[in-house]
Amino acid sequence: MTTHKLATSVQALQSSAIRELLKHSKMPGVISLGGGIPNPELFDHEGLTMASEAVLSQHFGEAFQYGLSEGFPELREAIQQISAERGIQCKADDVVVTSGSQQSLDILARALINPGDTVVVERPTYLAALQVFSLAQANIESVGTDGDGMKVDELEALVANKTIKAVYIVPTFGNPGGVTLSESRRKQLVELSKRYDFVIIEDDPYSEINYTDDVFRPLMAHAKAIGNEQNVVYTSTFSKILSPGTRVGWVIVPEWLKRAVVNLKQTTDLHTSTLSQLMTSEYLKTGRLPAQIKMIREVYRQKYQTFSQELEAELGDIMTFHKPKGGMFLWAKMNNGINTTAWLEKTLSNGVVYVPGEFFYCSEPDHSTLRMSFVTATEEQLKEAVRRLKISL
């Protein structure tokens, strides 16, 4: 073995459990509740074709050329408008286009975190964020969540006695828990950030997939209201509302951080694919995105209702789960002591796969938890998946 030749930071880096589970989901007859991927049947074939044709006919040379590290100017302007609709007031110059929000997290970690710096996450939290912060050699600590999101009181007790560099949070329809941070806790969190001078990394891939009429103001908007916008970074993506394959996301950063982010972007890949950026920009010009988002919301809401009703009817005596207000995930807990990692072997033999909850904790995992995504299966498949889970007990 020659692993000693690897950098220390990557020696302990583990493959994503979800990526490994995707292999099982491709097996014939398996119903996958595992991957957090959007339903490809809902991709806007007509709109993306129109955008592609516009790029090839109007921007051919530019589409296949190098571009600016900050991103295509017209796309940045369009993202500024999208951000304004979400309640974030920023300039197009504050926007840096990335190759998906995963790259945003990687760049932010490298820009902000020194080895040993403390980063606080939710318990449970997004698995790939744990990978990013581990690679940055951060000291990762976690605070609990409930139906109103992160328990900010727990965070306050932590920061009162320990210096932290950043808090990472998916405040709206989070992955994996599906929870949404309440308005009062959003205000409390940004006030804590101001008082103790730590950075909030607000990850927002899912807020457009809203099953309610409620409006959830981004943390960046709350921070601006109290003059703390210098401590909040916002990242989002087109992956869940348009196409993950184009790999177009963005980050909105305060002025003190922007130069570092752009420099890191340059060292990483020079710029996000010009072809993908121009396709996204041309698609946004068609005006089809609002209707696309509305359709995704309705389809996913119906799938969620079918799935949750079936789970309650068939497994409600041994399984409890949070009822999300949007997003793509249902987070459940087995009340009969089942270790869901061990149970997966049995459910796989019966043709259904999920993600054991233990992978979403930085420490002290709850082995009785699991994450299920309901958006790619048909309603009939969701009903059958519940039946297969039941016979696996």
NUKOLLO-267666 format. One record per residue (C-alpha): residue number from 1; residue in one letter; x, y, z. Coordinates in nm, 2 decimals, padded with zeros to 4 digits. Layout:
[NUM, A, [X, Y, Z]]
...
***
This chain:
[1, M, [00.00, 00.00, 00.00]]
[2, T, [00.13, 00.35, -00.09]]
[3, T, [-00.14, 00.56, 00.07]]
[4, H, [00.13, 00.74, 00.27]]
[5, K, [00.20, 00.92, -00.05]]
[6, L, [-00.15, 01.08, -00.04]]
[7, A, [-00.20, 01.42, 00.12]]
[8, T, [-00.30, 01.39, 00.48]]
[9, S, [-00.62, 01.58, 00.41]]
[10, V, [-00.75, 01.32, 00.17]]
[11, Q, [-00.63, 01.00, 00.34]]
[12, A, [-00.94, 00.99, 00.56]]
[13, L, [-01.18, 01.11, 00.29]]
[14, Q, [-01.46, 00.86, 00.24]]
[15, S, [-01.66, 00.80, -00.08]]
[16, S, [-02.02, 00.93, -00.05]]
[17, A, [-02.25, 00.66, 00.08]]
[18, I, [-02.52, 00.80, -00.14]]
[19, R, [-02.31, 00.77, -00.45]]
[20, E, [-02.23, 00.40, -00.36]]
[21, L, [-02.60, 00.33, -00.30]]
[22, L, [-02.69, 00.47, -00.65]]
[23, K, [-02.52, 00.15, -00.78]]
[24, H, [-02.78, -00.06, -00.61]]
[25, S, [-03.06, 00.16, -00.74]]
[26, K, [-02.96, 00.07, -01.10]]
[27, M, [-03.02, -00.30, -01.04]]
[28, P, [-03.33, -00.44, -01.22]]
[29, G, [-03.64, -00.43, -01.02]]
[30, V, [-03.50, -00.21, -00.74]]
[31, I, [-03.71, 00.09, -00.63]]
[32, S, [-03.48, 00.36, -00.52]]
[33, L, [-03.57, 00.60, -00.24]]
[34, G, [-03.20, 00.67, -00.21]]
[35, G, [-03.06, 00.93, -00.44]]
[36, G, [-03.14, 01.29, -00.39]]
[37, I, [-03.18, 01.36, -00.76]]
[38, P, [-03.46, 01.54, -00.94]]
[39, N, [-03.70, 01.35, -01.15]]
[40, P, [-03.57, 01.35, -01.51]]
[41, E, [-03.92, 01.32, -01.65]]
[42, L, [-03.98, 01.67, -01.54]]
[43, F, [-03.68, 01.83, -01.72]]
[44, D, [-03.82, 02.09, -01.97]]
[45, H, [-03.73, 01.91, -02.29]]
[46, E, [-03.89, 02.18, -02.51]]
[47, G, [-03.74, 02.47, -02.32]]
[48, L, [-03.39, 02.33, -02.30]]
[49, T, [-03.40, 02.25, -02.67]]
[50, M, [-03.50, 02.61, -02.74]]
[51, A, [-03.22, 02.73, -02.53]]
[52, S, [-02.97, 02.50, -02.69]]
[53, E, [-03.07, 02.61, -03.04]]
[54, A, [-03.05, 02.98, -02.94]]
[55, V, [-02.69, 02.92, -02.81]]
[56, L, [-02.58, 02.74, -03.12]]
[57, S, [-02.73, 02.98, -03.36]]
[58, Q, [-02.65, 03.31, -03.17]]
[59, H, [-02.35, 03.24, -02.95]]
[60, F, [-02.16, 02.96, -03.11]]
[61, G, [-01.81, 03.11, -03.09]]
[62, E, [-01.87, 03.24, -02.74]]
[63, A, [-02.03, 02.92, -02.61]]
[64, F, [-01.71, 02.71, -02.69]]
[65, Q, [-01.46, 02.97, -02.57]]
[66, Y, [-01.31, 03.05, -02.23]]
[67, G, [-01.52, 03.28, -02.01]]
[68, L, [-01.49, 03.51, -01.71]]
[69, S, [-01.42, 03.34, -01.37]]
[70, E, [-01.70, 03.54, -01.21]]
[71, G, [-01.95, 03.40, -01.47]]
[72, F, [-02.14, 03.51, -01.78]]
[73, P, [-02.26, 03.87, -01.72]]
[74, E, [-02.61, 03.82, -01.84]]
[75, L, [-02.65, 03.51, -01.63]]
[76, R, [-02.53, 03.70, -01.32]]
[77, E, [-02.78, 03.97, -01.39]]
[78, A, [-03.06, 03.71, -01.42]]
[79, I, [-02.95, 03.55, -01.09]]
[80, Q, [-02.96, 03.89, -00.93]]
[81, Q, [-03.33, 03.91, -01.03]]
[82, I, [-03.40, 03.56, -00.91]]
[83, S, [-03.24, 03.65, -00.58]]
[84, A, [-03.45, 03.97, -00.55]]
[85, E, [-03.76, 03.76, -00.59]]
[86, R, [-03.64, 03.54, -00.30]]
[87, G, [-03.59, 03.85, -00.09]]
[88, I, [-03.22, 03.90, -00.13]]
[89, Q, [-03.11, 04.25, -00.25]]
[90, C, [-02.77, 04.23, -00.42]]
[91, K, [-02.58, 04.35, -00.72]]
[92, A, [-02.49, 04.13, -01.01]]
[93, D, [-02.13, 04.20, -00.92]]
[94, D, [-02.19, 04.02, -00.59]]
[95, V, [-02.28, 03.69, -00.78]]
[96, V, [-02.01, 03.44, -00.87]]
[97, V, [-02.13, 03.15, -01.09]]
[98, T, [-02.01, 02.81, -00.98]]
[99, S, [-02.02, 02.45, -01.12]]
[100, G, [-02.31, 02.36, -00.89]]
[101, S, [-02.35, 02.45, -00.53]]
[102, Q, [-02.12, 02.17, -00.43]]
[103, Q, [-01.83, 02.37, -00.58]]
[104, S, [-01.96, 02.67, -00.39]]
[105, L, [-01.92, 02.48, -00.07]]
[106, D, [-01.57, 02.36, -00.16]]
[107, I, [-01.45, 02.71, -00.25]]
[108, L, [-01.61, 02.87, 00.06]]
[109, A, [-01.44, 02.61, 00.28]]
[110, R, [-01.10, 02.68, 00.13]]
[111, A, [-01.16, 03.05, 00.15]]
[112, L, [-01.27, 03.05, 00.51]]
[113, I, [-01.14, 02.75, 00.70]]
[114, N, [-00.80, 02.69, 00.85]]
[115, P, [-00.72, 02.34, 00.98]]
[116, G, [-00.87, 02.32, 01.33]]
[117, D, [-01.12, 02.60, 01.28]]
[118, T, [-01.46, 02.50, 01.42]]
[119, V, [-01.76, 02.47, 01.19]]
[120, V, [-02.10, 02.40, 01.33]]
[121, V, [-02.36, 02.20, 01.14]]
[122, E, [-02.71, 02.07, 01.20]]
[123, R, [-02.76, 01.72, 01.33]]
[124, P, [-02.83, 01.56, 01.09]]
[125, T, [-02.68, 01.75, 00.80]]
[126, Y, [-02.59, 01.73, 00.43]]
[127, L, [-02.34, 01.45, 00.38]]
[128, A, [-02.14, 01.62, 00.11]]
[129, A, [-02.09, 01.93, 00.33]]
[130, L, [-01.94, 01.70, 00.59]]
[131, Q, [-01.70, 01.57, 00.32]]
[132, V, [-01.60, 01.93, 00.22]]
[133, F, [-01.54, 02.04, 00.58]]
[134, S, [-01.35, 01.73, 00.66]]
[135, L, [-01.12, 01.79, 00.36]]
[136, A, [-01.06, 02.14, 00.49]]
[137, Q, [-00.95, 01.98, 00.82]]
[138, A, [-01.22, 02.17, 01.02]]
[139, N, [-01.32, 02.07, 01.36]]
[140, I, [-01.69, 01.99, 01.30]]
[141, E, [-01.94, 02.02, 01.58]]
[142, S, [-02.32, 01.98, 01.56]]
[143, V, [-02.63, 02.10, 01.73]]
[144, G, [-02.97, 01.93, 01.72]]
[145, T, [-03.28, 02.00, 01.51]]
[146, D, [-03.65, 01.96, 01.57]]
[147, G, [-03.96, 02.05, 01.37]]
[148, D, [-03.86, 02.42, 01.36]]
[149, G, [-03.51, 02.35, 01.23]]
[150, M, [-03.17, 02.40, 01.40]]
[151, K, [-03.20, 02.44, 01.78]]
[152, V, [-03.04, 02.79, 01.79]]
[153, D, [-03.05, 02.79, 02.17]]
[154, E, [-02.80, 02.50, 02.16]]
[155, L, [-02.59, 02.69, 01.92]]
[156, E, [-02.60, 03.00, 02.15]]
[157, A, [-02.48, 02.78, 02.44]]
[158, L, [-02.19, 02.65, 02.23]]
[159, V, [-02.07, 02.99, 02.09]]
[160, A, [-02.09, 03.15, 02.44]]
[161, N, [-01.80, 02.92, 02.54]]
[162, K, [-01.62, 02.85, 02.22]]
[163, T, [-01.49, 03.05, 01.92]]
[164, I, [-01.64, 02.92, 01.59]]
[165, K, [-01.55, 03.02, 01.24]]
[166, A, [-01.88, 02.93, 01.06]]
[167, V, [-02.22, 02.78, 01.08]]
[168, Y, [-02.34, 02.57, 00.78]]
[169, I, [-02.71, 02.54, 00.74]]
[170, V, [-02.98, 02.44, 00.49]]
[171, P, [-03.26, 02.64, 00.64]]
[172, T, [-03.54, 02.57, 00.40]]
[173, F, [-03.66, 02.21, 00.34]]
[174, G, [-03.32, 02.08, 00.44]]
[175, N, [-03.13, 01.77, 00.33]]
[176, P, [-03.17, 01.52, 00.49]]
[177, G, [-03.42, 01.62, 00.75]]
[178, G, [-03.67, 01.82, 00.54]]
[179, V, [-03.70, 02.07, 00.83]]
[180, T, [-03.74, 02.44, 00.78]]
[181, L, [-03.59, 02.69, 01.02]]
[182, S, [-03.86, 02.91, 01.18]]
[183, E, [-03.87, 03.28, 01.13]]
[184, S, [-03.79, 03.35, 01.49]]
[185, R, [-03.49, 03.12, 01.48]]
[186, R, [-03.37, 03.28, 01.16]]
[187, K, [-03.36, 03.61, 01.33]]
[188, Q, [-03.20, 03.46, 01.64]]
[189, L, [-02.93, 03.29, 01.42]]
[190, V, [-02.83, 03.61, 01.23]]
[191, E, [-02.83, 03.81, 01.56]]
[192, L, [-02.59, 03.55, 01.71]]
[193, S, [-02.37, 03.57, 01.41]]
[194, K, [-02.35, 03.95, 01.46]]
[195, R, [-02.28, 03.92, 01.83]]
[196, Y, [-02.01, 03.65, 01.81]]
[197, D, [-01.88, 03.74, 01.46]]
[198, F, [-01.90, 03.41, 01.28]]
[199, V, [-01.99, 03.34, 00.92]]
[200, I, [-02.32, 03.18, 00.82]]
[201, I, [-02.31, 02.96, 00.50]]
[202, E, [-02.67, 02.95, 00.38]]
[203, D, [-02.72, 02.66, 00.14]]
[204, D, [-03.05, 02.70, -00.05]]
[205, P, [-03.11, 02.43, -00.32]]
[206, Y, [-03.47, 02.35, -00.23]]
[207, S, [-03.66, 02.67, -00.13]]
[208, E, [-03.84, 02.69, -00.47]]
[209, I, [-03.99, 02.34, -00.41]]
[210, N, [-04.25, 02.48, -00.17]]
[211, Y, [-04.56, 02.28, -00.09]]
[212, T, [-04.72, 02.57, 00.10]]
[213, D, [-04.81, 02.93, 00.04]]
[214, D, [-04.58, 03.03, 00.32]]
[215, V, [-04.28, 03.26, 00.24]]
[216, F, [-03.95, 03.18, 00.40]]
[217, R, [-03.71, 03.47, 00.40]]
[218, P, [-03.35, 03.38, 00.34]]
[219, L, [-03.10, 03.43, 00.62]]
[220, M, [-02.92, 03.69, 00.41]]
[221, A, [-03.24, 03.90, 00.40]]
[222, H, [-03.27, 03.88, 00.78]]
[223, A, [-02.90, 03.97, 00.82]]
[224, K, [-02.93, 04.28, 00.60]]
[225, A, [-03.22, 04.40, 00.81]]
[226, I, [-02.99, 04.42, 01.12]]
[227, G, [-02.67, 04.52, 00.94]]
[228, N, [-02.50, 04.18, 00.95]]
[229, E, [-02.49, 04.11, 00.57]]
[230, Q, [-02.10, 04.09, 00.59]]
[231, N, [-02.13, 03.77, 00.79]]
[232, V, [-02.37, 03.58, 00.56]]
[233, V, [-02.29, 03.39, 00.24]]
[234, Y, [-02.57, 03.25, 00.02]]
[235, T, [-02.54, 02.97, -00.22]]
[236, S, [-02.80, 02.81, -00.45]]
[237, T, [-02.83, 02.62, -00.77]]
[238, F, [-03.03, 02.54, -01.08]]
[239, S, [-02.99, 02.17, -01.03]]
[240, K, [-03.32, 02.10, -00.86]]
[241, I, [-03.54, 02.34, -01.07]]
[242, L, [-03.38, 02.31, -01.42]]
[243, S, [-03.11, 02.06, -01.47]]
[244, P, [-02.83, 01.91, -01.25]]
[245, G, [-02.63, 01.80, -01.55]]
[246, T, [-02.55, 02.15, -01.66]]
[247, R, [-02.38, 02.21, -01.32]]
[248, V, [-02.47, 02.57, -01.28]]
[249, G, [-02.49, 02.72, -00.93]]
[250, W, [-02.40, 03.04, -00.77]]
[251, V, [-02.27, 03.21, -00.45]]
[252, I, [-02.35, 03.56, -00.33]]
[253, V, [-02.06, 03.69, -00.12]]
[254, P, [-01.98, 04.01, 00.07]]
[255, E, [-01.71, 04.23, -00.08]]
[256, W, [-01.44, 04.12, 00.17]]
[257, L, [-01.47, 03.76, 00.05]]
[258, K, [-01.53, 03.80, -00.32]]
[259, R, [-01.17, 03.83, -00.43]]
[260, A, [-01.07, 03.52, -00.25]]
[261, V, [-01.37, 03.33, -00.40]]
[262, V, [-01.29, 03.44, -00.75]]
[263, N, [-00.92, 03.36, -00.71]]
[264, L, [-01.01, 03.01, -00.59]]
[265, K, [-01.25, 02.96, -00.87]]
[266, Q, [-00.97, 03.05, -01.11]]
[267, T, [-00.74, 02.79, -00.95]]
[268, T, [-01.01, 02.52, -00.96]]
[269, D, [-01.15, 02.53, -01.31]]
[270, L, [-01.09, 02.88, -01.45]]
[271, H, [-01.47, 02.92, -01.49]]
[272, T, [-01.79, 02.72, -01.51]]
[273, S, [-01.87, 02.58, -01.85]]
[274, T, [-01.95, 02.86, -02.08]]
[275, L, [-02.18, 02.64, -02.28]]
[276, S, [-02.38, 02.55, -01.97]]
[277, Q, [-02.40, 02.91, -01.86]]
[278, L, [-02.52, 03.03, -02.20]]
[279, M, [-02.78, 02.75, -02.21]]
[280, T, [-02.91, 02.85, -01.87]]
[281, S, [-02.91, 03.22, -01.96]]
[282, E, [-03.10, 03.15, -02.28]]
[283, Y, [-03.35, 02.93, -02.10]]
[284, L, [-03.42, 03.21, -01.84]]
[285, K, [-03.49, 03.44, -02.13]]
[286, T, [-03.77, 03.22, -02.25]]
[287, G, [-03.97, 03.30, -01.93]]
[288, R, [-04.05, 02.93, -01.88]]
[289, L, [-03.88, 02.89, -01.54]]
[290, P, [-04.18, 03.00, -01.32]]
[291, A, [-04.42, 02.75, -01.48]]
[292, Q, [-04.15, 02.48, -01.46]]
[293, I, [-04.11, 02.54, -01.09]]
[294, K, [-04.49, 02.54, -01.04]]
[295, M, [-04.51, 02.20, -01.22]]
[296, I, [-04.23, 02.05, -01.01]]
[297, R, [-04.39, 02.17, -00.69]]
[298, E, [-04.73, 02.01, -00.78]]
[299, V, [-04.58, 01.68, -00.89]]
[300, Y, [-04.35, 01.64, -00.59]]
[301, R, [-04.63, 01.75, -00.35]]
[302, Q, [-04.86, 01.48, -00.48]]
[303, K, [-04.58, 01.22, -00.46]]
[304, Y, [-04.51, 01.32, -00.10]]
[305, Q, [-04.87, 01.30, 00.00]]
[306, T, [-04.91, 00.96, -00.15]]
[307, F, [-04.59, 00.83, 00.01]]
[308, S, [-04.65, 00.98, 00.35]]
[309, Q, [-05.01, 00.85, 00.37]]
[310, E, [-04.89, 00.50, 00.27]]
[311, L, [-04.62, 00.51, 00.53]]
[312, E, [-04.86, 00.61, 00.80]]
[313, A, [-05.11, 00.35, 00.71]]
[314, E, [-04.86, 00.06, 00.68]]
[315, L, [-04.57, 00.15, 00.91]]
[316, G, [-04.71, 00.42, 01.14]]
[317, D, [-04.68, 00.19, 01.44]]
[318, I, [-04.30, 00.15, 01.41]]
[319, M, [-04.19, 00.45, 01.21]]
[320, T, [-04.22, 00.83, 01.28]]
[321, F, [-04.12, 01.09, 01.03]]
[322, H, [-04.11, 01.47, 01.00]]
[323, K, [-04.37, 01.61, 00.76]]
[324, P, [-04.18, 01.86, 00.54]]
[325, K, [-04.33, 02.17, 00.39]]
[326, G, [-04.13, 02.12, 00.07]]
[327, G, [-03.82, 01.97, -00.08]]
[328, M, [-03.74, 01.62, -00.18]]
[329, F, [-03.68, 01.42, 00.13]]
[330, L, [-03.86, 01.24, 00.41]]
[331, W, [-03.66, 01.18, 00.73]]
[332, A, [-03.78, 00.89, 00.94]]
[333, K, [-03.69, 00.71, 01.27]]
[334, M, [-03.76, 00.35, 01.34]]
[335, N, [-03.91, 00.30, 01.69]]
[336, N, [-03.85, -00.07, 01.71]]
[337, G, [-03.47, -00.05, 01.76]]
[338, I, [-03.38, -00.15, 01.40]]
[339, N, [-03.03, -00.04, 01.29]]
[340, T, [-03.12, 00.10, 00.95]]
[341, T, [-02.77, 00.03, 00.81]]
[342, A, [-02.80, -00.34, 00.89]]
[343, W, [-03.17, -00.34, 00.78]]
[344, L, [-03.07, -00.21, 00.43]]
[345, E, [-02.93, -00.55, 00.34]]
[346, K, [-03.27, -00.71, 00.39]]
[347, T, [-03.47, -00.43, 00.22]]
[348, L, [-03.23, -00.46, -00.08]]
[349, S, [-03.30, -00.83, -00.11]]
[350, N, [-03.67, -00.72, -00.13]]
[351, G, [-03.59, -00.46, -00.40]]
[352, V, [-03.60, -00.12, -00.22]]
[353, V, [-03.31, 00.11, -00.12]]
[354, Y, [-03.29, 00.41, 00.10]]
[355, V, [-03.00, 00.60, 00.28]]
[356, P, [-02.93, 00.50, 00.64]]
[357, G, [-02.93, 00.80, 00.86]]
[358, E, [-02.59, 00.74, 01.02]]
[359, F, [-02.41, 00.90, 00.72]]
[360, F, [-02.56, 01.24, 00.79]]
[361, Y, [-02.40, 01.29, 01.13]]
[362, C, [-02.05, 01.42, 01.21]]
[363, S, [-02.05, 01.22, 01.53]]
[364, E, [-02.28, 01.01, 01.75]]
[365, P, [-02.51, 00.90, 01.47]]
[366, D, [-02.87, 00.79, 01.54]]
[367, H, [-02.86, 00.44, 01.38]]
[368, S, [-03.24, 00.41, 01.38]]
[369, T, [-03.29, 00.69, 01.13]]
[370, L, [-03.31, 00.69, 00.75]]
[371, R, [-03.36, 00.93, 00.46]]
[372, M, [-03.60, 00.86, 00.18]]
[373, S, [-03.64, 01.06, -00.14]]
[374, F, [-03.98, 01.02, -00.31]]
[375, V, [-03.95, 01.23, -00.62]]
[376, T, [-03.81, 00.99, -00.89]]
[377, A, [-04.04, 00.70, -00.82]]
[378, T, [-04.40, 00.68, -00.96]]
[379, E, [-04.69, 00.68, -00.71]]
[380, E, [-04.74, 00.31, -00.77]]
[381, Q, [-04.37, 00.25, -00.71]]
[382, L, [-04.39, 00.45, -00.38]]
[383, K, [-04.68, 00.23, -00.27]]
[384, E, [-04.49, -00.08, -00.36]]
[385, A, [-04.18, 00.05, -00.19]]
[386, V, [-04.37, 00.08, 00.14]]
[387, R, [-04.50, -00.27, 00.09]]
[388, R, [-04.15, -00.40, 00.04]]
[389, L, [-04.03, -00.21, 00.35]]
[390, K, [-04.30, -00.37, 00.55]]
[391, I, [-04.22, -00.73, 00.45]]
[392, S, [-03.86, -00.66, 00.53]]
[393, L, [-03.93, -00.62, 00.90]]
***
